[in-house]
Amino acid sequence: MTENVVSDVRNVAIVGPYLSGKTTLLESLLFVTGAISRKGNVKEGTTVGDSSAEARDRQMSVEISAASTEYKNVRFTFVDCPGSIEFIQETYNALKGTGAAVVVCEPEVSRVLTLAPLFKFLDDWEIPHIVFVNKMDRAKDSFMDVLHALKAVSTRPLVPHQYPILKGSDPVGFIDLVTEQAYHYHGGSDPDPVPIPEELKQQEHEARQEMLEELANFDDRLLEELLEEIEPSQDEIVADLKMELGADLIVPVFMGVADSDYGVRPLLDALIREAPEPTTTADRRGIPLHSGEPLAQVIKTYYTPQGGKMSLVRVWKGEITDNMSLNGVRIGGMYRMKGQQTETIQKAVEGDIVALSRMEGIQTGDTLTTGEGKLKSELPKAEQLPPVFALAIAPERRSDEVKISAALTKLLEEDPALAWEQNPDTHEIILWGQGEIHIKVTLDRLRRKYNLPMITQVPHVPYKETIRKAAPRVHGRYKHQSGGHGQFGDVYLEIKPMPRGEGYHFNDKIVGGVVPKQYIPGVEMGVREFLNQGPLGFPVVDIAVTLTDGSYHSVDSSEQSFKQAARLAMQEGLAQCEPTLLEPIASVEICAPTDFTSNMMQLISGRRGQILGYEPLENWKSWDKVLAYLPQAEMQDLIVELRSLTMGVGFFRWKYDHLQEVPDKLTDRLLAAAANGNGNSK
């Protein structure tokens, strides 16, 4: 099909949990529409989606993959999104740029809960979505049981669009609840119309009534017809479905077997017939369509070996042409995507999702226009997810140290869910992400793309130390004679503990010039330097040091000699002050479905945490939030265990709160580990 017969545009995200079959569905959609002549296989690494080496190694999506095709005069761009919760930022960024979503799930009631965070995001952003119950040939539960389970995790009413026809446990067809026409699946072409089986007429009638009653909740005319037992027309039902889906008021439910192309054509027809046009989506987002300059938004950034930087953008308004300048940056090329394959094009119109090359300085989420000045308003971006898992990284080759910063900067452009820092306390490079797999994929990219193999370890905990009691008068004298002028400094210091969080204070109470003013900065410098590593081996905090007395030599004294005298005094004094180890404590909010609240509390208690309370999670149906203090040393694999206990849906937010004394038994173990060169022991 050529471009000049395209009469409409649809862009659709394919989303759902890991292993639900999203990439297989994309492959089927491309095959059915003629975009590919042969379907690939996830296990063999031959699919259009999951085309990166990291995805094929793991047989799972690790970033979004766009593919354009045409069907019945409509140009579709499908965006296949990762299913793993560790790559959910990719999915959220993509959903912001699409007009509708197909939520793929398995026919298994026990796994429906994994859809809860996704449904919440779709509903919060009012993104129209359709559910496709995949793998009906391997159903563990009935379609209606799955439908009822889905209703429990969606804030929008689910509307069955089809009813399954089974032969034993095998799906052989479906009944369209709008037309009341039954079909048998027919591999390779449209399903064949057949009469509704007698034994299913009652169930079909009940499912259809359920659909009509849900639609009538938003259409008074349809409600009147149902009350008066007037049969609504098919056109009226389709119009209601289109209006209510476009407004994200309902969620139609379809079914099939993507691996066999079953149910894929009816899904495509529904997307053409009922999914909102680009103008409808733009209008709902408050974007004026018929005034001003072109408007687009970046939903993904790639760095490719062949084409360099590629920005995947959604065109919201107007036309974008090749060689146009957006935000002052000239477009290097414009392409339609089919996985890693590209097709050069000259223009993109409202609703298109296309790739622009060499858009230097342009980031994921940026709003693009032809205007040279600042935008009056930016299009909203998906919320940045807080990092929850970290590893300390170092290059295998010391010569690569200068390359790390540039490589990590590019990786963060591709994946905004990452973060990195040079920790000032431990002097480690810390790579932050959404989980262990997320970090491992990033390390693979560092090695493959930038030839930067890394050594990794658990980040050191930035312990501190403080003192429990005061030393009212400690003496330090530095005297050194080596011919010519000598070195002489003599000080008396008062050392006392400060309340937690007060930091470090230095004062002097010198009277009579027993320590000349020009040498007092040397005393403070000596104190500060010693506090960088106290008697336990860690930086000292929450301490007050006062210079109370001393003496000097008119010839041999200097700032340096008083600095050394202060260090000697601190070395003697801190040993008398009962030094104790402090650990950073985080304020944590752990969130999960109410059924797992007791699991969350046990998780916190088992990690030396202090539970502060729990409450319903605002705007989340049947979810709780547990508030707690948790030692940072206990947080390294917290997200791994939390997801294990909550079917993968639990999440947490945290921030540093305060320092707290480490229990004595644990202190002994930590100090022994530090003495042996292992600072990561808990």
C-alpha positions as CSV (number, residue, x, y, z in Angstrom):
1,M,0.0,0.0,0.0
2,T,1.4,3.4,-0.9
3,E,1.3,6.5,1.3
4,N,-1.1,8.5,-0.9
5,V,-4.1,6.2,-0.1
6,V,-3.7,6.5,3.6
7,S,-6.7,8.3,5.0
8,D,-6.1,8.1,8.7
9,V,-3.4,7.6,11.3
10,R,-3.4,5.5,14.5
11,N,-0.6,5.1,17.0
12,V,-1.0,2.4,19.6
13,A,1.2,1.2,22.5
14,I,1.3,-2.5,23.2
15,V,1.7,-2.9,26.9
16,G,1.3,-5.6,29.6
17,P,3.2,-7.8,32.0
18,Y,6.3,-9.7,31.2
19,L,5.6,-13.0,29.3
20,S,2.1,-11.9,28.3
21,G,3.0,-12.0,24.6
22,K,3.3,-8.4,23.5
23,T,6.2,-8.8,21.1
24,T,4.4,-11.9,19.6
25,L,1.3,-9.8,19.1
26,L,3.3,-7.0,17.4
27,E,4.8,-9.7,15.1
28,S,1.3,-11.0,14.3
29,L,0.0,-7.4,13.6
30,L,2.8,-6.8,11.2
31,F,2.3,-10.1,9.5
32,V,-1.5,-9.8,9.1
33,T,-1.1,-6.2,7.7
34,G,1.6,-7.4,5.2
35,A,4.4,-5.4,6.7
36,I,6.5,-8.6,7.1
37,S,6.2,-11.7,5.0
38,R,7.3,-14.1,7.7
39,K,6.8,-14.0,11.4
40,G,9.8,-14.1,13.7
41,N,10.2,-15.9,17.0
42,V,11.1,-14.5,20.4
43,K,13.1,-17.5,21.4
44,E,15.1,-17.4,18.2
45,G,15.6,-13.6,18.4
46,T,14.1,-13.0,15.0
47,T,11.2,-10.6,15.9
48,V,10.9,-7.0,14.7
49,G,10.5,-6.0,18.4
50,D,13.3,-7.0,20.9
51,S,15.8,-6.4,18.2
52,S,18.6,-5.2,20.5
53,A,21.3,-7.6,21.6
54,E,20.4,-7.1,25.3
55,A,16.7,-8.0,24.6
56,R,17.7,-11.1,22.6
57,D,20.1,-12.3,25.2
58,R,17.3,-12.3,27.8
59,Q,14.3,-13.0,25.5
60,M,12.5,-10.0,26.9
61,S,11.9,-6.4,25.9
62,V,14.2,-3.9,27.5
63,E,13.2,-0.8,25.6
64,I,10.4,0.4,23.4
65,S,10.3,-0.7,19.7
66,A,8.3,1.2,17.1
67,A,7.0,-0.4,13.9
68,S,4.8,1.2,11.3
69,T,2.4,-0.6,8.9
70,E,-0.8,0.1,6.9
71,Y,-4.1,-1.7,7.0
72,K,-7.4,-0.7,5.3
73,N,-6.2,2.8,4.4
74,V,-5.0,3.5,7.9
75,R,-1.4,3.9,8.9
76,F,-0.6,2.3,12.2
77,T,2.5,2.8,14.3
78,F,2.7,0.2,17.1
79,V,5.0,0.8,20.0
80,D,6.0,-2.4,21.7
81,C,6.7,-1.7,25.3
82,P,8.7,-3.7,27.9
83,G,6.7,-5.8,30.3
84,S,9.2,-6.0,33.2
85,I,8.5,-3.6,36.0
86,E,12.2,-2.6,35.9
87,F,11.7,-1.0,32.5
88,I,8.3,0.6,33.2
89,Q,9.7,4.1,32.7
90,E,10.1,3.3,29.0
91,T,6.5,2.3,28.9
92,Y,5.3,5.4,30.6
93,N,7.3,7.7,28.3
94,A,5.8,5.9,25.3
95,L,2.2,6.0,26.5
96,K,2.5,9.8,26.8
97,G,2.9,9.9,23.0
98,T,0.3,7.4,21.9
99,G,-3.4,7.8,21.2
100,A,-4.4,4.4,22.6
101,A,-3.0,1.3,24.2
102,V,-3.6,-2.5,23.9
103,V,-3.1,-4.1,27.3
104,V,-2.0,-7.7,26.7
105,C,-2.7,-10.2,29.5
106,E,-2.8,-13.9,30.0
107,P,-6.0,-15.8,30.9
108,E,-4.8,-16.5,34.4
109,V,-6.7,-14.9,37.3
110,S,-3.6,-15.1,39.7
111,R,-1.6,-12.9,37.3
112,V,-4.2,-10.1,36.8
113,L,-2.9,-8.2,39.8
114,T,0.3,-7.5,37.9
115,L,-1.7,-5.1,35.7
116,A,-2.7,-2.8,38.6
117,P,0.1,-0.2,38.3
118,L,-0.3,-0.1,34.5
119,F,-4.1,0.4,34.7
120,K,-3.5,3.2,37.3
121,F,-1.1,5.0,34.9
122,L,-3.5,4.7,32.0
123,D,-6.4,6.0,34.0
124,D,-4.5,8.8,35.6
125,W,-3.4,10.1,32.2
126,E,-6.8,9.3,30.6
127,I,-5.2,7.1,27.9
128,P,-7.8,5.0,26.1
129,H,-7.0,1.3,26.2
130,I,-8.3,-2.0,25.1
131,V,-7.5,-5.3,26.8
132,F,-6.4,-8.3,24.6
133,V,-6.6,-11.6,26.6
134,N,-3.8,-13.5,24.8
135,K,-2.8,-17.2,24.9
136,M,-6.4,-18.4,25.1
137,D,-5.1,-21.8,23.9
138,R,-3.3,-22.1,27.3
139,A,-6.1,-20.7,29.5
140,K,-5.9,-21.6,33.1
141,D,-9.1,-19.9,34.0
142,S,-12.3,-19.1,32.1
143,F,-12.6,-15.9,30.1
144,M,-15.4,-14.6,32.4
145,D,-13.4,-15.3,35.5
146,V,-10.5,-13.4,34.0
147,L,-12.9,-10.6,33.1
148,H,-14.1,-10.3,36.7
149,A,-10.6,-10.3,38.0
150,L,-9.6,-7.5,35.6
151,K,-12.6,-5.5,36.9
152,A,-11.1,-5.6,40.4
153,V,-7.9,-3.9,39.4
154,S,-9.3,-1.3,36.9
155,T,-10.9,1.9,37.9
156,R,-12.7,2.0,34.5
157,P,-15.5,-0.4,33.7
158,L,-14.5,-3.3,31.5
159,V,-16.8,-4.1,28.6
160,P,-16.6,-7.5,26.9
161,H,-16.5,-7.1,23.2
162,Q,-16.4,-10.8,22.4
163,Y,-17.4,-14.1,23.9
164,P,-15.2,-17.2,23.3
165,I,-16.2,-20.3,21.4
166,L,-14.3,-23.3,22.7
167,K,-13.9,-26.9,21.6
168,G,-13.0,-28.6,24.8
169,S,-10.5,-26.2,26.2
170,D,-9.2,-25.0,22.8
171,P,-10.4,-21.7,21.4
172,V,-11.9,-22.1,17.9
173,G,-13.7,-18.8,17.5
174,F,-15.7,-16.0,19.2
175,I,-19.0,-14.3,19.2
176,D,-19.0,-10.5,18.4
177,L,-21.3,-9.0,21.0
178,V,-22.0,-5.9,18.9
179,T,-23.2,-7.7,15.8
180,E,-24.2,-11.0,17.5
181,Q,-22.3,-12.8,14.8
182,A,-20.2,-15.9,15.6
183,Y,-16.9,-16.6,13.9
184,H,-14.5,-19.4,13.6
185,Y,-10.8,-18.6,13.5
186,H,-9.2,-19.2,10.2
187,G,-5.4,-19.0,10.1
188,G,-4.1,-16.7,7.4
189,S,-7.3,-14.8,6.7
190,D,-10.4,-13.3,8.2
191,P,-12.4,-15.5,10.6
192,D,-15.3,-17.4,9.0
193,P,-18.9,-16.4,10.0
194,V,-20.8,-19.3,11.6
195,P,-24.2,-19.6,13.5
196,I,-24.0,-19.0,17.3
197,P,-23.8,-22.4,18.9
198,E,-27.1,-23.2,20.7
199,E,-25.4,-24.0,24.0
200,L,-23.8,-20.5,24.1
201,K,-26.8,-18.4,23.2
202,Q,-27.7,-17.8,26.9
203,Q,-24.2,-16.9,27.9
204,E,-23.8,-14.7,24.9
205,H,-27.0,-12.9,25.7
206,E,-25.9,-12.2,29.3
207,A,-22.5,-11.0,28.2
208,R,-24.1,-8.7,25.6
209,Q,-26.5,-7.3,28.2
210,E,-23.5,-6.6,30.5
211,M,-21.8,-4.7,27.6
212,L,-24.9,-2.7,26.8
213,E,-25.6,-1.8,30.5
214,E,-22.0,-0.5,30.9
215,L,-22.4,1.6,27.8
216,A,-25.8,2.9,29.0
217,N,-24.1,4.4,32.1
218,F,-22.8,7.1,29.8
219,D,-25.6,7.4,27.3
220,D,-29.1,8.3,28.5
221,R,-30.7,7.4,25.1
222,L,-29.3,3.9,25.2
223,L,-30.5,3.6,28.8
224,E,-34.0,4.5,27.8
225,E,-33.9,1.9,25.0
226,L,-32.8,-0.8,27.3
227,L,-35.5,0.1,29.9
228,E,-38.1,0.0,27.1
229,E,-36.6,-3.2,25.7
230,I,-35.8,-1.6,22.4
231,E,-33.0,-3.3,20.5
232,P,-30.3,-0.6,19.9
233,S,-28.8,-0.5,16.4
234,Q,-25.3,-1.7,15.6
235,D,-24.3,1.8,14.5
236,E,-25.5,3.2,17.8
237,I,-23.5,0.6,19.8
238,V,-20.4,1.3,17.7
239,A,-20.8,5.0,18.1
240,D,-21.1,4.6,21.9
241,L,-18.0,2.4,22.0
242,K,-16.0,4.9,20.0
243,M,-17.1,7.9,22.1
244,E,-16.6,6.2,25.5
245,L,-13.3,4.5,24.6
246,G,-12.0,7.8,23.2
247,A,-12.9,9.6,26.4
248,D,-11.3,6.7,28.5
249,L,-14.6,5.9,30.1
250,I,-14.7,2.2,29.3
251,V,-12.2,-0.6,28.5
252,P,-13.3,-3.0,25.8
253,V,-12.0,-6.5,26.1
254,F,-10.9,-8.8,23.2
255,M,-9.3,-12.2,23.1
256,G,-7.2,-14.4,20.9
257,V,-4.0,-16.3,20.3
258,A,-1.4,-13.9,18.9
259,D,1.0,-16.8,18.1
260,S,-1.6,-18.2,15.6
261,D,-3.0,-14.8,14.5
262,Y,-6.3,-15.6,16.1
263,G,-8.3,-12.5,17.1
264,V,-5.7,-10.1,15.6
265,R,-7.9,-9.0,12.6
266,P,-10.9,-8.2,14.8
267,L,-8.5,-6.2,17.1
268,L,-7.2,-4.2,14.1
269,D,-10.8,-3.5,12.9
270,A,-11.7,-2.3,16.4
271,L,-8.7,0.0,16.5
272,I,-9.8,1.5,13.2
273,R,-13.5,1.7,14.1
274,E,-13.3,2.7,17.8
275,A,-9.9,4.0,18.8
276,P,-9.7,7.8,18.8
277,E,-8.2,9.7,15.9
278,P,-5.1,11.8,16.6
279,T,-7.2,15.0,16.6
280,T,-9.4,13.6,19.3
281,T,-6.4,12.8,21.5
282,A,-4.8,16.2,20.9
283,D,-8.0,17.9,21.7
284,R,-8.3,16.0,25.0
285,R,-4.8,17.0,25.9
286,G,-5.7,20.7,25.3
287,I,-3.6,21.1,22.2
288,P,-5.0,23.6,19.7
289,L,-4.9,22.0,16.3
290,H,-5.6,24.7,13.9
291,S,-3.3,27.5,15.0
292,G,0.3,28.2,15.6
293,E,3.4,26.2,14.6
294,P,3.9,22.4,14.4
295,L,4.2,20.7,17.7
296,A,5.9,17.3,18.6
297,Q,7.3,15.5,21.6
298,V,10.2,13.1,22.0
299,I,9.1,9.8,23.5
300,K,12.4,7.9,23.2
301,T,16.1,8.5,22.4
302,Y,18.4,5.9,20.8
303,Y,22.1,5.9,20.0
304,T,22.5,3.5,17.1
305,P,25.8,2.2,15.7
306,Q,24.9,3.3,12.1
307,G,22.8,6.4,12.5
308,G,24.1,7.9,15.7
309,K,21.5,9.7,17.8
310,M,17.8,9.1,16.9
311,S,14.8,10.8,18.5
312,L,11.5,9.0,18.3
313,V,8.8,11.7,18.3
314,R,5.1,12.0,18.3
315,V,3.7,14.7,16.0
316,W,0.9,16.4,17.9
317,K,0.1,19.2,15.5
318,G,0.8,20.3,12.0
319,E,3.4,18.9,9.6
320,I,7.1,18.3,10.2
321,T,9.3,18.1,7.1
322,D,12.8,16.9,6.5
323,N,15.5,19.5,7.0
324,M,13.1,21.6,9.2
325,S,14.6,23.1,12.4
326,L,13.0,22.2,15.7
327,N,14.0,24.0,18.9
328,G,16.8,25.5,16.8
329,V,18.2,22.1,15.8
330,R,18.1,21.1,12.1
331,I,16.7,17.6,11.5
332,G,19.3,15.3,10.0
333,G,16.8,12.9,8.6
334,M,13.3,11.6,9.1
335,Y,12.3,7.9,9.2
336,R,9.5,5.5,9.8
337,M,10.6,2.6,12.0
338,K,10.1,-1.1,11.8
339,G,12.2,-2.3,14.7
340,Q,15.8,-1.5,13.7
341,Q,14.9,-1.0,10.1
342,T,14.2,2.5,8.8
343,E,12.4,4.0,5.8
344,T,13.3,7.5,4.8
345,I,10.3,9.9,4.5
346,Q,10.0,13.6,3.7
347,K,7.2,14.6,6.0
348,A,5.2,13.5,9.1
349,V,1.7,14.6,9.9
350,E,-0.6,14.8,13.0
351,G,-0.6,11.5,14.8
352,D,2.6,10.1,13.2
353,I,5.4,8.6,15.3
354,V,8.7,9.0,13.4
355,A,12.4,9.0,14.1
356,L,14.5,12.2,13.6
357,S,18.2,11.9,13.4
358,R,21.1,14.0,14.8
359,M,18.9,16.1,17.1
360,E,21.8,17.1,19.3
361,G,20.8,18.5,22.7
362,I,17.3,17.3,22.4
363,Q,16.2,15.0,25.3
364,T,13.4,12.4,25.9
365,G,10.3,14.3,26.9
366,D,11.2,17.6,25.2
367,T,8.5,19.5,23.4
368,L,9.6,20.5,19.9
369,T,8.4,23.4,17.7
370,T,9.7,25.5,14.9
371,G,9.8,28.6,17.1
372,E,13.2,30.0,18.0
373,G,12.1,31.4,21.3
374,K,11.1,29.6,24.5
375,L,7.8,27.7,24.4
376,K,4.9,29.2,26.2
377,S,4.2,25.8,27.7
378,E,5.8,22.4,27.6
379,L,3.8,19.2,27.0
380,P,3.5,17.2,30.2
381,K,6.1,14.4,30.7
382,A,5.7,11.1,32.5
383,E,6.9,11.3,36.1
384,Q,10.5,10.4,36.7
385,L,10.6,7.2,38.7
386,P,13.0,7.3,41.7
387,P,15.9,4.9,41.6
388,V,15.7,1.9,43.9
389,F,18.7,-0.3,43.2
390,A,22.4,0.6,42.9
391,L,25.8,-0.9,42.1
392,A,29.2,0.7,42.5
393,I,31.1,0.5,39.1
394,A,34.7,0.9,38.1
395,P,36.3,0.2,34.7
396,E,38.3,-3.0,34.2
397,R,41.0,-0.9,32.6
398,R,42.3,2.2,34.4
399,S,42.8,3.9,31.0
400,D,39.0,3.9,30.5
401,E,38.3,6.1,33.5
402,V,38.1,9.3,31.4
403,K,35.5,7.7,29.1
404,I,32.9,6.8,31.8
405,S,31.3,10.1,32.2
406,A,30.5,10.6,28.4
407,A,29.2,7.1,28.0
408,L,27.0,7.3,31.1
409,T,25.6,10.6,29.9
410,K,24.5,9.0,26.6
411,L,23.0,6.0,28.4
412,L,21.0,8.4,30.6
413,E,19.7,10.1,27.4
414,E,18.5,6.7,26.1
415,D,17.1,5.6,29.5
416,P,15.9,8.4,31.9
417,A,15.2,5.8,34.6
418,L,19.0,5.6,35.2
419,A,21.0,7.9,37.4
420,W,24.6,8.0,38.4
421,E,26.7,9.9,41.0
422,Q,30.3,10.2,42.2
423,N,29.7,9.6,45.9
424,P,31.6,12.2,47.9
425,D,31.9,10.0,51.0
426,T,32.9,6.6,49.5
427,H,34.5,8.0,46.3
428,E,32.7,5.4,44.3
429,I,30.8,5.8,41.0
430,I,27.3,4.7,41.8
431,L,25.0,3.5,39.0
432,W,21.3,3.7,40.0
433,G,18.3,2.0,38.3
434,Q,15.0,0.2,38.8
435,G,16.3,-3.2,39.6
436,E,19.1,-5.7,39.2
437,I,18.2,-6.7,35.6
438,H,17.9,-3.0,34.6
439,I,21.5,-2.4,35.9
440,K,22.8,-5.5,34.2
441,V,21.3,-4.4,30.9
442,T,23.0,-1.0,31.3
443,L,26.4,-2.7,32.0
444,D,25.9,-4.8,28.9
445,R,25.3,-1.6,26.9
446,L,28.4,0.0,28.3
447,R,30.5,-3.0,27.2
448,R,28.9,-3.5,23.8
449,K,28.3,0.1,22.7
450,Y,31.2,1.8,24.3
451,N,33.8,-1.0,24.9
452,L,33.7,-0.2,28.6
453,P,33.6,-3.5,30.6
454,M,33.0,-2.8,34.3
455,I,33.8,-4.3,37.6
456,T,30.9,-4.0,40.0
457,Q,30.3,-4.4,43.7
458,V,27.7,-3.5,46.3
459,P,28.1,0.2,47.2
460,H,29.8,1.0,50.5
461,V,27.5,2.4,53.1
462,P,28.7,6.0,54.1
463,Y,29.1,5.3,57.8
464,K,30.1,8.1,60.1
465,E,31.3,8.2,63.7
466,T,30.7,10.4,66.6
467,I,31.5,10.5,70.3
468,R,29.4,9.7,73.4
469,K,31.3,11.7,76.1
470,A,33.4,14.8,76.4
471,A,37.1,15.3,76.9
472,P,37.4,18.6,78.8
473,R,41.2,19.1,78.4
474,V,43.4,17.3,75.9
475,H,46.9,18.3,75.2
476,G,48.9,18.2,71.9
477,R,52.5,19.4,71.5
478,Y,54.5,19.2,68.3
479,K,58.2,19.9,68.6
480,H,60.6,19.1,65.9
481,Q,64.3,20.3,65.6
482,S,66.3,19.5,62.4
483,G,68.8,22.3,62.3
484,G,68.0,25.9,61.7
485,H,64.4,26.9,62.5
486,G,62.5,24.2,64.3
487,Q,58.8,23.5,64.6
488,F,56.8,24.1,67.8
489,G,53.1,24.1,68.5
490,D,51.3,23.6,71.7
491,V,47.5,23.4,72.2
492,Y,44.9,22.4,74.7
493,L,41.5,21.4,73.3
494,E,38.1,20.8,74.8
495,I,36.1,18.1,72.9
496,K,32.4,17.4,73.4
497,P,29.5,15.7,71.6
498,M,26.8,17.7,69.8
499,P,23.2,16.7,69.3
500,R,22.5,14.5,66.3
501,G,22.5,16.5,63.0
502,E,24.5,19.5,64.4
503,G,27.6,18.6,62.4
504,Y,31.0,20.1,63.4
505,H,31.7,23.3,65.3
506,F,35.1,24.9,66.1
507,N,35.6,27.7,68.6
508,D,38.5,29.3,70.4
509,K,38.7,30.8,73.9
510,I,42.2,32.1,73.7
511,V,43.0,35.1,75.9
512,G,46.3,36.9,76.3
513,G,47.7,35.8,73.0
514,V,49.0,32.4,74.3
515,V,48.2,31.2,70.8
516,P,48.7,34.0,68.3
517,K,45.7,34.7,66.0
518,Q,47.6,33.9,62.9
519,Y,48.1,30.3,64.1
520,I,44.5,29.5,65.1
521,P,43.4,28.7,61.5
522,G,46.2,26.1,61.5
523,V,44.7,24.5,64.7
524,E,41.2,24.4,63.0
525,M,42.8,22.9,59.9
526,G,44.5,20.1,61.9
527,V,41.2,19.4,63.7
528,R,39.2,19.2,60.4
529,E,41.8,16.9,58.8
530,F,41.8,14.5,61.7
531,L,38.0,14.4,61.7
532,N,38.0,13.1,58.1
533,Q,38.9,9.7,59.5
534,G,38.3,9.2,63.2
535,P,39.6,6.4,65.4
536,L,37.1,4.0,64.0
537,G,38.1,4.8,60.4
538,F,35.1,7.0,59.4
539,P,34.4,10.7,59.1
540,V,33.5,12.2,62.5
541,V,30.3,14.3,62.9
542,D,28.3,16.0,65.6
543,I,31.2,17.2,67.6
544,A,32.4,20.5,69.0
545,V,36.1,21.3,69.5
546,T,37.2,24.4,71.4
547,L,40.8,25.7,71.6
548,T,41.2,26.7,75.2
549,D,44.9,27.2,75.8
550,G,48.4,26.7,74.4
551,S,51.8,28.2,74.0
552,Y,54.2,29.2,71.2
553,H,57.8,29.9,70.3
554,S,58.6,33.3,68.8
555,V,61.0,31.7,66.3
556,D,60.0,28.1,65.8
557,S,56.1,28.3,65.8
558,S,54.2,28.3,62.5
559,E,50.7,27.6,61.2
560,Q,51.9,24.1,60.1
561,S,53.3,23.3,63.6
562,F,50.0,24.2,65.2
563,K,48.2,22.1,62.7
564,Q,50.3,19.1,63.7
565,A,49.8,19.9,67.4
566,A,46.0,19.9,66.9
567,R,46.1,16.5,65.1
568,L,48.1,15.0,68.1
569,A,45.5,16.5,70.5
570,M,42.6,15.1,68.6
571,Q,44.3,11.7,68.3
572,E,44.7,11.5,72.1
573,G,41.3,13.1,72.9
574,L,38.9,11.2,70.6
575,A,40.1,7.9,72.0
576,Q,38.9,9.1,75.4
577,C,35.5,10.2,74.1
578,E,33.9,6.7,73.5
579,P,33.7,6.9,69.7
580,T,30.7,5.2,68.3
581,L,29.6,4.3,64.7
582,L,26.7,6.0,63.0
583,E,24.7,4.7,60.0
584,P,22.5,6.6,57.6
585,I,18.7,6.0,58.1
586,A,16.3,6.4,55.3
587,S,12.6,7.5,55.5
588,V,10.8,4.9,53.4
589,E,7.3,4.6,52.0
590,I,6.6,1.1,50.9
591,C,3.4,0.6,48.8
592,A,1.6,-2.6,47.8
593,P,-1.9,-4.1,47.5
594,T,-3.6,-4.5,50.9
595,D,-3.3,-8.3,50.7
596,F,0.4,-7.9,51.1
597,T,0.5,-5.3,54.0
598,S,1.6,-7.9,56.6
599,N,4.3,-9.0,54.2
600,M,5.6,-5.5,54.0
601,M,5.7,-5.1,57.7
602,Q,7.6,-8.4,58.1
603,L,10.0,-7.2,55.5
604,I,10.7,-4.0,57.4
605,S,11.1,-5.7,60.7
606,G,13.4,-8.3,59.3
607,R,15.8,-5.5,58.1
608,R,16.1,-3.7,61.4
609,G,13.5,-1.2,60.3
610,Q,11.2,0.9,62.6
611,I,7.6,0.9,61.4
612,L,6.0,4.3,61.9
613,G,2.5,3.3,60.7
614,Y,0.5,2.5,57.7
615,E,-2.5,4.0,55.8
616,P,-4.5,3.5,52.6
617,L,-2.5,4.7,49.5
618,E,-4.2,7.7,48.2
619,N,-6.1,7.2,44.9
620,W,-5.1,3.6,44.7
621,K,-7.9,1.0,45.0
622,S,-7.1,-1.5,47.8
623,W,-3.5,-0.5,48.3
624,D,-1.6,0.4,51.5
625,K,1.4,2.6,52.2
626,V,3.7,1.6,55.1
627,L,5.9,4.3,56.6
628,A,9.1,3.3,58.2
629,Y,12.7,4.2,59.0
630,L,15.2,1.7,57.5
631,P,19.0,1.6,57.7
632,Q,20.6,2.3,54.4
633,A,22.7,-0.8,54.8
634,E,19.5,-2.9,54.6
635,M,18.2,-1.4,51.4
636,Q,20.5,-2.8,48.8
637,D,18.2,-5.6,47.6
638,L,15.0,-4.3,49.2
639,I,13.3,-3.9,45.9
640,V,14.1,-7.4,44.9
641,E,12.5,-9.0,48.0
642,L,9.6,-6.5,47.9
643,R,8.7,-7.5,44.4
644,S,9.1,-11.2,45.2
645,L,6.6,-10.8,48.1
646,T,4.1,-8.8,46.1
647,M,3.9,-10.4,42.7
648,G,6.2,-7.8,41.3
649,V,3.9,-4.8,41.9
650,G,5.2,-3.4,45.2
651,F,7.3,-0.3,45.1
652,F,8.9,2.2,47.5
653,R,10.2,5.7,47.7
654,W,12.9,6.8,50.0
655,K,15.1,9.7,51.1
656,Y,17.9,10.2,53.6
657,D,16.5,11.2,57.0
658,H,19.1,11.0,59.8
659,L,22.1,9.3,61.3
660,Q,21.7,6.7,64.1
661,E,24.0,4.7,66.3
662,V,24.8,1.2,65.0
663,P,24.0,-1.5,67.6
664,D,27.1,-2.6,69.4
665,K,27.1,-6.2,68.2
666,L,26.8,-5.0,64.6
667,T,29.5,-2.4,65.1
668,D,32.1,-5.0,66.1
669,R,31.3,-7.0,62.9
670,L,31.5,-3.9,60.7
671,L,34.8,-2.7,62.2
672,A,36.2,-6.2,61.7
673,A,35.1,-6.3,58.1
674,A,36.5,-2.8,57.5
675,A,39.9,-3.9,59.0
676,N,39.9,-6.8,56.5
677,G,39.2,-4.5,53.6
678,N,35.5,-5.3,53.2
679,G,33.3,-2.3,53.9
680,N,30.1,-3.8,52.6
681,S,29.3,-6.2,55.4
682,K,26.1,-5.6,57.2
